[in-house]
Amino acid sequence: MFARVSIFNAAPEGLEKSLRIAQESVLPPLRAVEGSTGVIMLGDRQTGRSIGITLWQSEEAMRASEGTATRLRTESAEAADEEIVAVERYEVMIEERWGS
């Protein structure tokens, strides 16, 4: 499994808007991208910083999605008045959850 990590900065009061835009405009098309297996969004309500982590079945699937990901990231950042700070790619070394 592989992950693309996108880091954003916004005004703290804009975090809810960012979350809404992600849910309405990013997640639906992301679900349709071949090889996409999930997403995690982290946010700091004090600073307005957020981190979006998309999960991919393979490195090839992640790489093939670059164009779509760039478009979705750019459009959502513009709509939410966010700055894209960084985009990084990783291999997921451990992925485990406890409880429900």
Residue pairs with C-beta under 8 A, 6 or more apart in sequence:
1 37
1 55
1 56
1 57
1 58
1 91
1 92
1 95
2 55
2 56
2 57
2 58
2 59
2 61
2 62
2 89
2 90
2 91
2 92
3 53
3 54
3 55
3 56
3 62
3 89
3 90
3 91
3 92
4 53
4 54
4 56
4 62
4 65
4 69
4 87
4 88
4 89
5 51
5 52
5 53
5 86
5 87
5 88
5 89
5 90
6 51
6 52
6 53
6 54
6 73
6 84
6 86
6 87
7 49
7 50
7 51
7 84
7 85
7 86
7 87
7 88
8 18
8 49
8 50
8 51
8 52
8 77
8 80
8 82
8 83
8 84
8 85
9 47
9 48
9 49
9 82
9 83
9 85
10 17
10 18
10 48
10 49
10 50
10 80
10 81
10 82
10 83
11 48
11 81
12 45
12 46
12 47
12 48
13 48
14 48
14 80
14 81
14 82
15 43
15 44
15 45
15 48
15 50
17 80
17 81
18 43
18 50
18 76
18 80
18 82
19 41
19 43
21 76
21 79
21 80
22 41
22 52
22 76
25 72
25 75
25 76
25 79
26 52
26 72
26 76
27 39
29 68
29 72
30 36
30 39
30 54
30 68
30 72
33 65
33 68
34 61
34 64
34 65
35 56
35 57
35 58
35 60
35 61
35 62
35 64
35 65
36 54
36 55
36 56
36 57
36 61
36 65
37 55
37 56
37 57
38 54
38 55
39 52
39 53
39 54
39 55
40 52
40 53
40 55
41 50
41 51
41 52
41 53
42 50
42 51
42 52
42 53
43 49
43 50
43 51
44 50
49 85
50 82
52 73
54 62
54 65
54 69
55 92
55 95
56 62
56 65
59 91
62 89
73 84
73 87
74 84
76 82
77 83
77 84
